[in-house]
Amino acid sequence: MTQTPKKQHKPAASGPGPLRFDFNKAAKKALRDHPELRGRQMFIHAGRDDAAPFVEKLLLKGVDDEDIEDLEKTIRTAKRLKTSFHQAVTRERGKPVGVLVFHPDRHPVFGVTSGAADDAGTFDHELGHALTPDLQGTPAENMADAFAALRHFERFEDATAHIRYAAWKRAAISMLTGTTSHLTTFTLDKIVIDAQAANFSTLSPADAKAIAADYARKCTPSPKRLAKLAHDFAPLKKMPVTDAMEKLAAITLKAKTSSDTFYLGARVLTQALAEPDLRLDGRRVKLAGPERDAIRGRLTARIEKLPKKHPLRKLGPNWRSYD
């Protein structure tokens, strides 16, 4: 893996994150940081921008009418669903133009609540797509989340907490929807673990891009592994969250501790057990009563038998939150 900077025994130079996310400032900085995007990347805030001026610019660049219609549809979808996209549009001559369509997310990923941290994570995720337009599918999502995570250390002192939640949510959503397109948990967890010894807050933009790509390449599960996970967690699809957690415990505790199924199941359950106020898209993830204690005890016993270098041991649940 690309070498990462060693942990420095002093406060990060970046300080606390902003009270709000400044989209215009972020877009200008992205073009300064990544000169390869200049002249072929456009930034649209779907929550406030009128599409007409951008359409006019794309027409002048020779972009195909059908692609412009697709982009207008994407902007309307971003407004309706309150989510963000990155889209490439073709033109008659020259390289395709990338369009980052941003909207504050209805359902935050980088942290339980909406705000500057999630807005920044959302923007950086889509910027990761802009920087690697040839990547597709789950590898592309892992690259985008890895890039967002690395930039998060520059922006926020409590970046680790935000990234841990993102890793948890990506796994939980994958289980409840039966899809693996955005399963980035293995990649994000590796970054969280490595951050215990590396200082990611001082990475240059070019290094962040290269290191993120390396994490994605090495940590994204193969199609075969993804298919196995989708199969194993299929019983959870469309279940209510609390019921799904109880069913997930049964699946996880039957799985081999060396399996991806055990890893992801334990990853979701330990955080749900450790954080009594944990929420998923506004819904409280609640495990209570005798079942909670029994599940926690059995999980703890199995995790403690894993090698000390195992990711689940390095991440470690914080059971004190429940005591």
C-alpha positions as CSV (number, residue, x, y, z in Angstrom):
1,M,0.0,0.0,0.0
2,T,1.2,3.6,-0.6
3,Q,3.2,4.7,2.4
4,T,1.2,6.8,4.8
5,P,2.7,9.5,7.0
6,K,3.7,8.5,10.6
7,K,1.6,9.6,13.5
8,Q,2.9,12.8,15.0
9,H,2.7,13.3,18.7
10,K,1.2,16.8,18.5
11,P,-2.2,18.2,17.7
12,A,-3.2,18.2,14.1
13,A,-2.7,21.5,12.4
14,S,-6.2,21.5,10.9
15,G,-8.2,22.4,14.0
16,P,-11.9,22.0,14.4
17,G,-14.1,21.7,11.3
18,P,-16.3,24.6,10.1
19,L,-19.7,25.3,11.6
20,R,-21.2,25.0,8.2
21,F,-20.1,23.6,4.9
22,D,-19.3,26.2,2.2
23,F,-20.0,24.6,-1.1
24,N,-18.6,27.4,-3.3
25,K,-15.4,27.4,-1.3
26,A,-15.1,23.7,-1.5
27,A,-15.6,23.7,-5.3
28,K,-12.9,26.3,-5.8
29,K,-10.5,24.5,-3.5
30,A,-11.1,21.2,-5.4
31,L,-10.0,22.8,-8.7
32,R,-6.9,24.3,-7.0
33,D,-6.0,21.0,-5.4
34,H,-6.6,18.9,-8.5
35,P,-5.6,20.9,-11.6
36,E,-6.4,17.9,-13.8
37,L,-10.1,18.8,-13.3
38,R,-9.8,22.4,-14.5
39,G,-11.8,23.0,-17.7
40,R,-13.6,19.7,-17.5
41,Q,-15.4,19.7,-14.1
42,M,-18.5,21.5,-13.1
43,F,-20.1,21.9,-9.7
44,I,-23.8,22.4,-9.1
45,H,-25.6,22.9,-5.8
46,A,-28.9,21.2,-6.5
47,G,-30.5,22.8,-3.5
48,R,-30.1,26.3,-4.6
49,D,-28.7,26.7,-8.2
50,D,-30.7,27.2,-11.3
51,A,-29.7,24.7,-13.9
52,A,-30.1,27.0,-16.9
53,P,-26.7,28.8,-16.7
54,F,-24.9,25.4,-16.4
55,V,-26.9,24.0,-19.4
56,E,-25.8,27.0,-21.5
57,K,-22.2,26.4,-20.6
58,L,-22.5,22.7,-21.5
59,L,-24.0,23.6,-24.8
60,L,-21.1,25.9,-25.6
61,K,-18.8,23.0,-24.7
62,G,-20.5,20.9,-27.4
63,V,-22.2,18.5,-25.0
64,D,-24.8,16.2,-26.5
65,D,-28.5,17.3,-26.0
66,E,-29.4,13.9,-24.6
67,D,-26.7,14.1,-22.0
68,I,-27.9,17.5,-21.0
69,E,-31.5,16.1,-20.6
70,D,-30.0,13.3,-18.5
71,L,-28.2,15.9,-16.3
72,E,-31.3,18.0,-15.9
73,K,-33.1,14.8,-14.7
74,T,-30.3,14.1,-12.3
75,I,-30.6,17.6,-10.8
76,R,-34.3,17.2,-10.3
77,T,-33.7,13.8,-8.7
78,A,-31.1,15.3,-6.4
79,K,-33.6,17.9,-5.3
80,R,-36.4,15.4,-4.8
81,L,-34.4,12.7,-2.9
82,K,-32.0,15.2,-1.2
83,T,-28.9,13.3,-2.3
84,S,-25.8,13.9,-4.5
85,F,-24.4,12.5,-7.7
86,H,-21.4,12.6,-10.0
87,Q,-22.2,12.3,-13.7
88,A,-20.0,12.4,-16.9
89,V,-21.4,14.1,-20.0
90,T,-19.9,13.6,-23.4
91,R,-19.1,16.3,-26.0
92,E,-18.3,16.2,-29.7
93,R,-14.6,17.0,-29.2
94,G,-12.4,16.6,-26.2
95,K,-12.7,14.7,-23.0
96,P,-16.0,14.2,-21.2
97,V,-17.1,16.8,-18.8
98,G,-17.7,15.8,-15.2
99,V,-20.6,17.3,-13.2
100,L,-20.8,17.1,-9.5
101,V,-24.4,17.6,-8.4
102,F,-24.4,18.3,-4.6
103,H,-27.3,18.3,-2.2
104,P,-27.2,18.1,1.6
105,D,-28.2,14.5,2.2
106,R,-31.5,13.6,3.7
107,H,-29.9,10.6,5.4
108,P,-26.4,11.4,6.7
109,V,-23.6,9.0,6.3
110,F,-20.6,10.8,7.9
111,G,-22.2,11.0,11.4
112,V,-25.6,10.3,12.8
113,T,-26.9,13.9,12.3
114,S,-26.9,16.2,9.3
115,G,-24.6,19.1,9.2
116,A,-21.1,20.3,8.1
117,A,-19.4,16.9,8.7
118,D,-21.9,15.0,6.5
119,D,-22.0,17.7,3.8
120,A,-18.2,17.7,3.6
121,G,-18.1,13.9,3.4
122,T,-20.8,13.9,0.7
123,F,-18.9,16.5,-1.3
124,D,-15.6,14.7,-1.0
125,H,-17.2,11.4,-1.9
126,E,-18.5,12.8,-5.1
127,L,-15.2,14.5,-5.7
128,G,-13.5,11.1,-5.4
129,H,-15.7,9.9,-8.3
130,A,-14.7,12.9,-10.3
131,L,-11.1,12.1,-9.8
132,T,-11.5,8.5,-10.9
133,P,-14.1,8.5,-13.7
134,D,-13.0,5.2,-15.1
135,L,-13.8,3.3,-11.9
136,Q,-17.3,1.7,-11.8
137,G,-19.4,-0.2,-9.3
138,T,-18.3,-1.2,-5.8
139,P,-14.6,-0.4,-6.4
140,A,-15.6,3.1,-7.4
141,E,-17.7,3.6,-4.2
142,N,-14.8,2.3,-2.1
143,M,-12.4,4.8,-3.7
144,A,-14.9,7.6,-3.2
145,D,-15.5,6.8,0.5
146,A,-11.8,6.3,1.1
147,F,-11.0,9.7,-0.4
148,A,-13.8,11.3,1.7
149,A,-12.5,9.6,4.8
150,L,-8.9,10.8,4.3
151,R,-10.0,14.4,3.6
152,H,-12.1,14.2,6.7
153,F,-9.0,14.0,8.9
154,E,-8.0,17.4,7.5
155,R,-11.4,18.9,8.1
156,F,-12.4,17.6,11.5
157,E,-10.8,16.7,14.9
158,D,-13.4,14.0,15.5
159,A,-13.1,12.5,12.0
160,T,-12.7,9.0,13.4
161,A,-16.1,9.0,15.0
162,H,-17.7,10.1,11.7
163,I,-15.9,7.5,9.7
164,R,-16.7,4.7,12.1
165,Y,-20.4,5.6,11.7
166,A,-20.0,5.7,7.9
167,A,-18.5,2.2,7.9
168,W,-21.2,0.9,10.2
169,K,-24.0,2.4,8.1
170,R,-22.6,1.2,4.8
171,A,-22.7,-2.4,6.3
172,A,-26.2,-2.0,7.8
173,I,-27.8,-0.5,4.7
174,S,-26.2,-3.3,2.6
175,M,-27.8,-5.9,4.8
176,L,-31.2,-4.3,4.9
177,T,-31.4,-3.6,1.1
178,G,-29.7,-6.7,-0.1
179,T,-27.3,-4.6,-2.2
180,T,-23.5,-4.5,-2.1
181,S,-22.8,-1.6,-4.5
182,H,-21.9,0.8,-1.6
183,L,-20.4,-1.8,0.8
184,T,-17.2,0.2,1.8
185,T,-17.0,-1.0,5.4
186,F,-13.8,-3.1,5.0
187,T,-12.0,-0.1,3.4
188,L,-13.2,2.5,5.9
189,D,-12.4,0.2,8.9
190,K,-8.8,-0.2,7.6
191,I,-8.5,3.6,7.4
192,V,-9.8,4.0,11.0
193,I,-7.3,1.3,12.2
194,D,-4.4,2.8,10.3
195,A,-5.2,6.3,11.7
196,Q,-4.2,5.1,15.1
197,A,-0.6,5.2,13.9
198,A,-0.7,7.5,10.8
199,N,-1.3,11.2,10.5
200,F,-3.8,11.6,7.7
201,S,-4.5,15.3,8.5
202,T,-1.5,16.6,6.6
203,L,-1.8,14.6,3.3
204,S,-1.5,16.6,0.1
205,P,-4.4,16.4,-2.3
206,A,-2.4,14.2,-4.7
207,D,-1.4,11.8,-1.9
208,A,-5.0,11.6,-0.6
209,K,-6.1,10.6,-4.1
210,A,-3.3,8.0,-4.5
211,I,-3.7,6.5,-1.0
212,A,-7.5,6.3,-1.3
213,A,-7.1,4.4,-4.6
214,D,-4.7,2.0,-3.0
215,Y,-7.1,1.4,0.0
216,A,-9.9,0.7,-2.4
217,R,-7.9,-1.6,-4.6
218,K,-6.7,-3.7,-1.6
219,C,-9.8,-3.7,0.6
220,T,-12.8,-3.9,-1.8
221,P,-14.2,-7.5,-1.6
222,S,-14.1,-9.5,-4.8
223,P,-17.4,-10.1,-6.7
224,K,-17.5,-13.6,-5.3
225,R,-17.1,-12.4,-1.7
226,L,-19.8,-9.7,-2.3
227,A,-22.2,-12.3,-3.7
228,K,-21.6,-14.6,-0.7
229,L,-22.4,-11.7,1.7
230,A,-25.5,-10.8,-0.2
231,H,-26.6,-14.4,0.1
232,D,-25.9,-14.8,3.8
233,F,-27.7,-11.6,4.7
234,A,-30.6,-12.0,2.4
235,P,-33.0,-12.9,5.3
236,L,-32.6,-9.3,6.6
237,K,-33.8,-7.6,3.5
238,K,-36.6,-5.1,4.1
239,M,-37.0,-6.2,7.8
240,P,-37.7,-3.5,10.5
241,V,-34.4,-2.4,12.0
242,T,-34.9,-4.0,15.5
243,D,-36.1,-7.3,14.1
244,A,-33.2,-7.3,11.7
245,M,-30.6,-6.8,14.5
246,E,-32.0,-9.9,16.3
247,K,-31.9,-11.9,13.1
248,L,-28.5,-10.6,12.3
249,A,-27.3,-11.9,15.7
250,A,-28.5,-15.4,14.8
251,I,-26.7,-15.3,11.4
252,T,-23.5,-13.9,12.9
253,L,-23.2,-16.3,15.8
254,K,-23.6,-19.2,13.4
255,A,-20.9,-18.0,11.0
256,K,-17.2,-18.9,11.2
257,T,-15.2,-16.3,12.8
258,S,-12.8,-16.3,9.8
259,S,-15.6,-15.3,7.4
260,D,-16.7,-12.0,6.0
261,T,-20.2,-12.8,7.3
262,F,-19.0,-12.9,10.9
263,Y,-16.9,-9.8,10.4
264,L,-19.7,-7.6,9.0
265,G,-22.3,-9.0,11.4
266,A,-20.1,-8.5,14.4
267,R,-19.2,-5.0,13.1
268,V,-22.8,-3.9,12.9
269,L,-23.9,-5.6,16.2
270,T,-21.0,-4.4,18.4
271,Q,-21.6,-0.7,17.5
272,A,-25.3,-1.1,17.9
273,L,-24.8,-2.7,21.3
274,A,-22.2,-0.1,22.4
275,E,-24.2,3.0,21.4
276,P,-27.7,3.0,22.9
277,D,-28.8,6.1,20.9
278,L,-27.5,4.8,17.6
279,R,-29.8,5.7,14.7
280,L,-30.2,4.6,11.1
281,D,-31.9,7.2,8.9
282,G,-33.7,8.5,11.9
283,R,-34.8,5.1,13.2
284,R,-33.3,4.1,16.6
285,V,-31.4,0.8,16.4
286,K,-32.5,-0.8,19.6
287,L,-31.3,-4.0,21.2
288,A,-32.6,-4.3,24.7
289,G,-33.5,-6.8,27.5
290,P,-32.0,-10.3,28.1
291,E,-31.4,-10.7,24.3
292,R,-29.0,-7.7,24.4
293,D,-26.9,-9.2,27.2
294,A,-26.9,-12.7,25.7
295,I,-25.8,-11.4,22.3
296,R,-23.2,-9.2,23.8
297,G,-21.7,-12.0,25.9
298,R,-21.5,-14.5,23.0
299,L,-20.1,-11.9,20.6
300,T,-17.5,-10.8,23.2
301,A,-16.4,-14.4,23.8
302,R,-15.9,-15.1,20.1
303,I,-14.2,-11.8,19.3
304,E,-11.8,-12.2,22.2
305,K,-10.6,-15.5,20.7
306,L,-9.6,-13.8,17.5
307,P,-5.9,-12.9,17.0
308,K,-4.9,-9.5,18.5
309,K,-4.2,-8.1,15.0
310,H,-7.7,-8.9,13.8
311,P,-9.6,-5.8,12.7
312,L,-12.4,-6.5,15.1
313,R,-9.9,-6.5,18.0
314,K,-8.2,-3.4,16.8
315,L,-11.5,-1.5,16.4
316,G,-12.8,-2.7,19.7
317,P,-16.4,-2.1,21.0
318,N,-16.9,0.4,23.8
319,W,-19.2,-1.5,26.0
320,R,-19.0,1.1,28.7
321,S,-21.6,3.2,26.8
322,Y,-24.2,0.6,27.8
323,D,-23.1,0.0,31.4
